[in-house]
Amino acid sequence: MASDMPTITDLPYHPDKLPKTIPELVDALASIMRFKIFHQTKKDEYTLATLTGIILYRHLGRHQKMKVIEMIQDENHIHRADHDELKVFCIDPLIQPEWWLWSLTTEELEEKFRSQDSLKSLMSTVGLGLTALSFKDAIKEIIKERKFTRGVAMFVLSATFVYLQNKQHGHTQKEVDRRKSNARSSRFYD
């Protein structure tokens, strides 16, 4: 692999917080990316380098991006069944970076977290907090009355929005926490 390609030390995660063995590192990066399928792809240094390149793909130069795509397509190392999904992990962040939190710079991630935090506070202030009990009560009311009124529809829509917002806020918080322990920045984020 070319020396200008990213390595595990270029990721925004503190090395002491990452697993020590290569198979465990591959699993950890796949988990961060929410990549659950490894067909017959070996969990070796090549796969680790490929996943590192994918995580940093959005921040790489043109030649480095081409190299990452070549690495993904190398059937001697990456199983053919994994190619398409791994390529999507490269393309999606280019289209919409916020779809994958791991593709954001730490600064972008912290800004996203602050804005989600503000929205969460605003929703709480306006009374759009959601408890499992209030949701359960609304469902019971729908079943009991056998009608779906405008008020119930609005509640269900707002409850769904609050639930999804809270879930996304939790994912963002996890990624922020993963990065907090790492004060250094990556040469690929500049």
C-alpha atoms as an extended CHARMM CRD file, in Angstrom:
* protein
*
       190  EXT
         1         1  MET       CA              0.0000000000        0.0000000000        0.0000000000  PROA      1               0.0000000000
         2         2  ALA       CA              1.1630000000        3.5270000000       -0.7440000000  PROA      2               0.0000000000
         3         3  SER       CA              2.7830000000        5.4400000000        2.0970000000  PROA      3               0.0000000000
         4         4  ASP       CA              0.4050000000        8.3650000000        1.6330000000  PROA      4               0.0000000000
         5         5  MET       CA             -2.5580000000        6.1220000000        2.4740000000  PROA      5               0.0000000000
         6         6  PRO       CA             -4.2050000000        6.5410000000        5.8700000000  PROA      6               0.0000000000
         7         7  THR       CA             -3.4040000000        4.2180000000        8.7260000000  PROA      7               0.0000000000
         8         8  ILE       CA             -5.2470000000        3.4000000000       11.9300000000  PROA      8               0.0000000000
         9         9  THR       CA             -3.3290000000        6.2300000000       13.6470000000  PROA      9               0.0000000000
        10        10  ASP       CA             -5.0020000000        8.7370000000       11.3110000000  PROA      10              0.0000000000
        11        11  LEU       CA             -8.4490000000        7.9260000000       12.6680000000  PROA      11              0.0000000000
        12        12  PRO       CA             -9.9020000000       10.3540000000       15.2210000000  PROA      12              0.0000000000
        13        13  TYR       CA             -9.9860000000        7.6680000000       17.9120000000  PROA      13              0.0000000000
        14        14  HSD       CA             -7.4640000000        7.3520000000       20.7100000000  PROA      14              0.0000000000
        15        15  PRO       CA             -5.2720000000        4.2850000000       20.0910000000  PROA      15              0.0000000000
        16        16  ASP       CA             -5.5240000000        3.2560000000       23.7650000000  PROA      16              0.0000000000
        17        17  LYS       CA             -9.3160000000        3.0570000000       23.4050000000  PROA      17              0.0000000000
        18        18  LEU       CA             -9.1460000000        0.7130000000       20.4030000000  PROA      18              0.0000000000
        19        19  PRO       CA             -8.6300000000       -3.0580000000       20.5730000000  PROA      19              0.0000000000
        20        20  LYS       CA             -5.0920000000       -4.3590000000       20.1940000000  PROA      20              0.0000000000
        21        21  THR       CA             -5.4590000000       -7.2880000000       17.8050000000  PROA      21              0.0000000000
        22        22  ILE       CA             -6.1250000000       -6.8540000000       14.0880000000  PROA      22              0.0000000000
        23        23  PRO       CA             -9.3200000000       -8.9840000000       13.9850000000  PROA      23              0.0000000000
        24        24  GLU       CA            -10.6930000000       -7.0250000000       16.9650000000  PROA      24              0.0000000000
        25        25  LEU       CA             -9.7590000000       -3.7130000000       15.2970000000  PROA      25              0.0000000000
        26        26  VAL       CA            -11.5390000000       -4.7950000000       12.1020000000  PROA      26              0.0000000000
        27        27  ASP       CA            -14.6170000000       -5.7010000000       14.1540000000  PROA      27              0.0000000000
        28        28  ALA       CA            -14.4520000000       -2.3860000000       16.0560000000  PROA      28              0.0000000000
        29        29  LEU       CA            -14.2530000000       -0.2920000000       12.8600000000  PROA      29              0.0000000000
        30        30  ALA       CA            -17.0100000000       -2.3530000000       11.2260000000  PROA      30              0.0000000000
        31        31  SER       CA            -19.1490000000       -1.7600000000       14.3110000000  PROA      31              0.0000000000
        32        32  ILE       CA            -18.5060000000        2.0020000000       14.2150000000  PROA      32              0.0000000000
        33        33  MET       CA            -19.5360000000        1.9610000000       10.5480000000  PROA      33              0.0000000000
        34        34  ARG       CA            -22.5270000000       -0.2830000000       11.3490000000  PROA      34              0.0000000000
        35        35  PHE       CA            -21.2440000000       -2.7850000000        8.8190000000  PROA      35              0.0000000000
        36        36  LYS       CA            -22.5270000000       -6.1270000000        9.9910000000  PROA      36              0.0000000000
        37        37  ILE       CA            -21.7600000000       -8.4320000000        7.1100000000  PROA      37              0.0000000000
        38        38  PHE       CA            -18.3650000000       -9.9260000000        6.4740000000  PROA      38              0.0000000000
        39        39  HSD       CA            -18.8700000000      -12.8420000000        4.1960000000  PROA      39              0.0000000000
        40        40  GLN       CA            -15.5600000000      -14.6120000000        3.7370000000  PROA      40              0.0000000000
        41        41  THR       CA            -13.4290000000      -11.4890000000        3.9770000000  PROA      41              0.0000000000
        42        42  LYS       CA            -10.4970000000      -12.1080000000        6.2740000000  PROA      42              0.0000000000
        43        43  LYS       CA            -10.0680000000       -9.8300000000        9.2600000000  PROA      43              0.0000000000
        44        44  ASP       CA             -6.4510000000       -9.0030000000        8.4700000000  PROA      44              0.0000000000
        45        45  GLU       CA             -4.2050000000       -5.9590000000        7.9650000000  PROA      45              0.0000000000
        46        46  TYR       CA             -5.5030000000       -5.4610000000        4.4240000000  PROA      46              0.0000000000
        47        47  THR       CA             -9.1250000000       -5.3150000000        5.5880000000  PROA      47              0.0000000000
        48        48  LEU       CA             -8.1230000000       -2.9960000000        8.4390000000  PROA      48              0.0000000000
        49        49  ALA       CA             -6.4050000000       -0.6470000000        5.9570000000  PROA      49              0.0000000000
        50        50  THR       CA             -9.4590000000       -0.7980000000        3.6780000000  PROA      50              0.0000000000
        51        51  LEU       CA            -11.8920000000        0.1010000000        6.4860000000  PROA      51              0.0000000000
        52        52  THR       CA             -9.5730000000        2.9070000000        7.6170000000  PROA      52              0.0000000000
        53        53  GLY       CA             -9.5530000000        4.2480000000        4.0570000000  PROA      53              0.0000000000
        54        54  ILE       CA            -13.3470000000        4.0590000000        3.9040000000  PROA      54              0.0000000000
        55        55  ILE       CA            -13.7860000000        5.9660000000        7.1720000000  PROA      55              0.0000000000
        56        56  LEU       CA            -11.4550000000        8.7150000000        5.9410000000  PROA      56              0.0000000000
        57        57  TYR       CA            -12.5830000000        8.5110000000        2.2860000000  PROA      57              0.0000000000
        58        58  ARG       CA            -14.3880000000       11.8500000000        2.2750000000  PROA      58              0.0000000000
        59        59  HSD       CA            -11.1720000000       13.5860000000        3.3500000000  PROA      59              0.0000000000
        60        60  LEU       CA             -8.7670000000       11.8730000000        0.9790000000  PROA      60              0.0000000000
        61        61  GLY       CA             -7.2580000000       13.1850000000       -2.2320000000  PROA      61              0.0000000000
        62        62  ARG       CA             -8.3610000000       11.8470000000       -5.6190000000  PROA      62              0.0000000000
        63        63  HSD       CA             -5.5350000000        9.2770000000       -5.9470000000  PROA      63              0.0000000000
        64        64  GLN       CA             -6.0650000000        8.0290000000       -2.4090000000  PROA      64              0.0000000000
        65        65  LYS       CA             -9.8020000000        7.6260000000       -3.0750000000  PROA      65              0.0000000000
        66        66  MET       CA             -9.0410000000        5.6050000000       -6.2100000000  PROA      66              0.0000000000
        67        67  LYS       CA             -6.6870000000        3.4140000000       -4.1750000000  PROA      67              0.0000000000
        68        68  VAL       CA             -9.3990000000        2.7510000000       -1.5440000000  PROA      68              0.0000000000
        69        69  ILE       CA            -11.8580000000        1.7080000000       -4.2830000000  PROA      69              0.0000000000
        70        70  GLU       CA             -9.1810000000       -0.5720000000       -5.7770000000  PROA      70              0.0000000000
        71        71  MET       CA             -8.6440000000       -2.1020000000       -2.3310000000  PROA      71              0.0000000000
        72        72  ILE       CA            -12.3820000000       -2.7450000000       -1.9440000000  PROA      72              0.0000000000
        73        73  GLN       CA            -12.5350000000       -4.4590000000       -5.3480000000  PROA      73              0.0000000000
        74        74  ASP       CA             -9.5150000000       -6.7030000000       -4.7460000000  PROA      74              0.0000000000
        75        75  GLU       CA            -11.1680000000      -10.1200000000       -4.6220000000  PROA      75              0.0000000000
        76        76  ASN       CA             -7.9700000000      -11.6800000000       -3.2700000000  PROA      76              0.0000000000
        77        77  HSD       CA             -8.6040000000       -9.7820000000       -0.0260000000  PROA      77              0.0000000000
        78        78  ILE       CA            -12.2060000000       -8.5370000000        0.1120000000  PROA      78              0.0000000000
        79        79  HSD       CA            -14.9670000000      -11.0450000000       -0.5980000000  PROA      79              0.0000000000
        80        80  ARG       CA            -17.0480000000      -10.1570000000       -3.6530000000  PROA      80              0.0000000000
        81        81  ALA       CA            -20.2680000000      -10.1140000000       -1.5890000000  PROA      81              0.0000000000
        82        82  ASP       CA            -18.8630000000       -7.2400000000        0.5200000000  PROA      82              0.0000000000
        83        83  HSD       CA            -17.7760000000       -5.0210000000       -2.4170000000  PROA      83              0.0000000000
        84        84  ASP       CA            -21.0230000000       -3.1700000000       -3.0900000000  PROA      84              0.0000000000
        85        85  GLU       CA            -21.8290000000       -2.3040000000        0.4990000000  PROA      85              0.0000000000
        86        86  LEU       CA            -18.2750000000       -1.1340000000        1.1850000000  PROA      86              0.0000000000
        87        87  LYS       CA            -18.4040000000        1.0820000000       -1.9250000000  PROA      87              0.0000000000
        88        88  VAL       CA            -21.6740000000        2.5930000000       -0.6770000000  PROA      88              0.0000000000
        89        89  PHE       CA            -19.8610000000        3.5360000000        2.5380000000  PROA      89              0.0000000000
        90        90  CYS       CA            -17.5010000000        5.5860000000        0.3470000000  PROA      90              0.0000000000
        91        91  ILE       CA            -20.1680000000        7.2310000000       -1.8110000000  PROA      91              0.0000000000
        92        92  ASP       CA            -22.8700000000        8.0580000000        0.7690000000  PROA      92              0.0000000000
        93        93  PRO       CA            -20.7330000000       10.4840000000        2.8220000000  PROA      93              0.0000000000
        94        94  LEU       CA            -19.8580000000       12.3660000000       -0.3600000000  PROA      94              0.0000000000
        95        95  ILE       CA            -23.5640000000       12.8580000000       -1.0920000000  PROA      95              0.0000000000
        96        96  GLN       CA            -24.6870000000       13.5430000000        2.4860000000  PROA      96              0.0000000000
        97        97  PRO       CA            -21.8880000000       13.5190000000        5.0990000000  PROA      97              0.0000000000
        98        98  GLU       CA            -24.2850000000       13.4900000000        8.0430000000  PROA      98              0.0000000000
        99        99  TRP       CA            -25.6550000000       10.0670000000        7.0960000000  PROA      99              0.0000000000
       100       100  TRP       CA            -22.5340000000        8.4940000000        8.5840000000  PROA      100             0.0000000000
       101       101  LEU       CA            -21.2280000000       10.1690000000       11.7390000000  PROA      101             0.0000000000
       102       102  TRP       CA            -17.8490000000        8.4590000000       11.4110000000  PROA      102             0.0000000000
       103       103  SER       CA            -17.2060000000       10.3650000000        8.1610000000  PROA      103             0.0000000000
       104       104  LEU       CA            -17.4720000000       13.7570000000        9.8550000000  PROA      104             0.0000000000
       105       105  THR       CA            -14.5120000000       15.6820000000       11.1910000000  PROA      105             0.0000000000
       106       106  THR       CA            -14.5790000000       16.0800000000       14.9600000000  PROA      106             0.0000000000
       107       107  GLU       CA            -15.4850000000       19.7520000000       14.4790000000  PROA      107             0.0000000000
       108       108  GLU       CA            -18.4200000000       18.8580000000       12.1880000000  PROA      108             0.0000000000
       109       109  LEU       CA            -19.5310000000       16.1750000000       14.6390000000  PROA      109             0.0000000000
       110       110  GLU       CA            -19.4490000000       18.5430000000       17.6070000000  PROA      110             0.0000000000
       111       111  GLU       CA            -21.4480000000       21.1420000000       15.6420000000  PROA      111             0.0000000000
       112       112  LYS       CA            -24.0560000000       18.4890000000       14.7790000000  PROA      112             0.0000000000
       113       113  PHE       CA            -24.2420000000       17.4670000000       18.4400000000  PROA      113             0.0000000000
       114       114  ARG       CA            -24.6860000000       21.0800000000       19.5970000000  PROA      114             0.0000000000
       115       115  SER       CA            -27.5020000000       21.6290000000       17.1170000000  PROA      115             0.0000000000
       116       116  GLN       CA            -29.2190000000       18.3660000000       18.1280000000  PROA      116             0.0000000000
       117       117  ASP       CA            -28.8080000000       19.3540000000       21.7760000000  PROA      117             0.0000000000
       118       118  SER       CA            -30.4240000000       22.7480000000       21.0800000000  PROA      118             0.0000000000
       119       119  LEU       CA            -33.3340000000       21.1020000000       19.2810000000  PROA      119             0.0000000000
       120       120  LYS       CA            -33.7720000000       18.6260000000       22.1340000000  PROA      120             0.0000000000
       121       121  SER       CA            -33.8410000000       21.4910000000       24.6690000000  PROA      121             0.0000000000
       122       122  LEU       CA            -36.3200000000       23.4320000000       22.5440000000  PROA      122             0.0000000000
       123       123  MET       CA            -38.6010000000       20.4010000000       22.2140000000  PROA      123             0.0000000000
       124       124  SER       CA            -38.4630000000       19.8590000000       25.9590000000  PROA      124             0.0000000000
       125       125  THR       CA            -39.2420000000       23.5470000000       26.6080000000  PROA      125             0.0000000000
       126       126  VAL       CA            -42.2830000000       23.4410000000       24.3090000000  PROA      126             0.0000000000
       127       127  GLY       CA            -43.4990000000       20.2620000000       25.9720000000  PROA      127             0.0000000000
       128       128  LEU       CA            -42.5980000000       17.7640000000       23.2890000000  PROA      128             0.0000000000
       129       129  GLY       CA            -40.8360000000       15.4690000000       25.7210000000  PROA      129             0.0000000000
       130       130  LEU       CA            -41.8190000000       11.8390000000       25.2790000000  PROA      130             0.0000000000
       131       131  THR       CA            -42.2100000000        9.1330000000       27.8340000000  PROA      131             0.0000000000
       132       132  ALA       CA            -43.0010000000        5.5230000000       27.1920000000  PROA      132             0.0000000000
       133       133  LEU       CA            -46.0180000000        5.8960000000       29.4960000000  PROA      133             0.0000000000
       134       134  SER       CA            -47.5370000000        8.7950000000       27.5180000000  PROA      134             0.0000000000
       135       135  PHE       CA            -47.0550000000        6.8980000000       24.2570000000  PROA      135             0.0000000000
       136       136  LYS       CA            -48.5940000000        3.7640000000       25.7720000000  PROA      136             0.0000000000
       137       137  ASP       CA            -51.5620000000        5.8120000000       27.0410000000  PROA      137             0.0000000000
       138       138  ALA       CA            -52.1330000000        7.3110000000       23.5820000000  PROA      138             0.0000000000
       139       139  ILE       CA            -52.1480000000        3.8590000000       21.9670000000  PROA      139             0.0000000000
       140       140  LYS       CA            -54.6080000000        2.5900000000       24.5990000000  PROA      140             0.0000000000
       141       141  GLU       CA            -56.8680000000        5.5740000000       23.8710000000  PROA      141             0.0000000000
       142       142  ILE       CA            -56.7680000000        4.8770000000       20.1330000000  PROA      142             0.0000000000
       143       143  ILE       CA            -57.7100000000        1.2370000000       20.7250000000  PROA      143             0.0000000000
       144       144  LYS       CA            -60.4160000000        2.1130000000       23.2700000000  PROA      144             0.0000000000
       145       145  GLU       CA            -62.0960000000        4.8100000000       21.1830000000  PROA      145             0.0000000000
       146       146  ARG       CA            -61.4580000000        2.9950000000       17.8850000000  PROA      146             0.0000000000
       147       147  LYS       CA            -60.7930000000        6.2570000000       16.1650000000  PROA      147             0.0000000000
       148       148  PHE       CA            -57.7800000000        8.1050000000       15.0310000000  PROA      148             0.0000000000
       149       149  THR       CA            -58.4460000000       11.8160000000       15.5860000000  PROA      149             0.0000000000
       150       150  ARG       CA            -56.3700000000       14.7280000000       14.3300000000  PROA      150             0.0000000000
       151       151  GLY       CA            -55.0180000000       15.2650000000       17.8440000000  PROA      151             0.0000000000
       152       152  VAL       CA            -53.9630000000       11.6340000000       18.1150000000  PROA      152             0.0000000000
       153       153  ALA       CA            -52.3730000000       11.8020000000       14.6720000000  PROA      153             0.0000000000
       154       154  MET       CA            -50.4050000000       14.9080000000       15.6830000000  PROA      154             0.0000000000
       155       155  PHE       CA            -49.3080000000       13.1990000000       18.8900000000  PROA      155             0.0000000000
       156       156  VAL       CA            -48.1520000000       10.0900000000       17.0420000000  PROA      156             0.0000000000
       157       157  LEU       CA            -46.2560000000       12.2080000000       14.4920000000  PROA      157             0.0000000000
       158       158  SER       CA            -44.5920000000       14.3570000000       17.1440000000  PROA      158             0.0000000000
       159       159  ALA       CA            -43.8240000000       11.3020000000       19.2940000000  PROA      159             0.0000000000
       160       160  THR       CA            -42.2030000000        9.6180000000       16.3020000000  PROA      160             0.0000000000
       161       161  PHE       CA            -40.1680000000       12.7430000000       15.5370000000  PROA      161             0.0000000000
       162       162  VAL       CA            -39.0350000000       13.0700000000       19.1710000000  PROA      162             0.0000000000
       163       163  TYR       CA            -38.1390000000        9.3740000000       19.3180000000  PROA      163             0.0000000000
       164       164  LEU       CA            -36.0690000000        9.5410000000       16.1210000000  PROA      164             0.0000000000
       165       165  GLN       CA            -34.4170000000       12.7890000000       17.2270000000  PROA      165             0.0000000000
       166       166  ASN       CA            -33.4830000000       11.2880000000       20.6060000000  PROA      166             0.0000000000
       167       167  LYS       CA            -32.1440000000        8.1480000000       18.9440000000  PROA      167             0.0000000000
       168       168  GLN       CA            -29.9670000000       10.1760000000       16.5240000000  PROA      168             0.0000000000
       169       169  HSD       CA            -28.7910000000       12.3710000000       19.4040000000  PROA      169             0.0000000000
       170       170  GLY       CA            -27.7300000000        9.2030000000       21.2540000000  PROA      170             0.0000000000
       171       171  HSD       CA            -25.7450000000        7.9510000000       18.2370000000  PROA      171             0.0000000000
       172       172  THR       CA            -24.0460000000       11.3300000000       17.8990000000  PROA      172             0.0000000000
       173       173  GLN       CA            -23.2320000000       11.3420000000       21.6270000000  PROA      173             0.0000000000
       174       174  LYS       CA            -21.5850000000        7.9030000000       21.2900000000  PROA      174             0.0000000000
       175       175  GLU       CA            -19.3720000000        9.0970000000       18.4330000000  PROA      175             0.0000000000
       176       176  VAL       CA            -18.4680000000       12.3040000000       20.3200000000  PROA      176             0.0000000000
       177       177  ASP       CA            -17.5290000000       10.2100000000       23.3640000000  PROA      177             0.0000000000
       178       178  ARG       CA            -15.3610000000        7.9070000000       21.2200000000  PROA      178             0.0000000000
       179       179  ARG       CA            -13.4140000000       10.9270000000       20.0040000000  PROA      179             0.0000000000
       180       180  LYS       CA            -13.1730000000       12.9680000000       23.2140000000  PROA      180             0.0000000000
       181       181  SER       CA            -10.1400000000       11.1130000000       24.4620000000  PROA      181             0.0000000000
       182       182  ASN       CA             -8.1320000000       11.9030000000       21.3220000000  PROA      182             0.0000000000
       183       183  ALA       CA             -6.7130000000       15.4150000000       21.3180000000  PROA      183             0.0000000000
       184       184  ARG       CA             -4.6610000000       15.0040000000       18.1460000000  PROA      184             0.0000000000
       185       185  SER       CA             -6.1020000000       15.6730000000       14.7420000000  PROA      185             0.0000000000
       186       186  SER       CA             -5.6770000000       13.6900000000       11.5720000000  PROA      186             0.0000000000
       187       187  ARG       CA             -3.6680000000       14.9490000000        8.6150000000  PROA      187             0.0000000000
       188       188  PHE       CA             -6.6440000000       13.9300000000        6.4700000000  PROA      188             0.0000000000
       189       189  TYR       CA             -9.1070000000       16.3040000000        8.1680000000  PROA      189             0.0000000000
       190       190  ASP       CA             -7.2810000000       19.5130000000        7.3100000000  PROA      190             0.0000000000
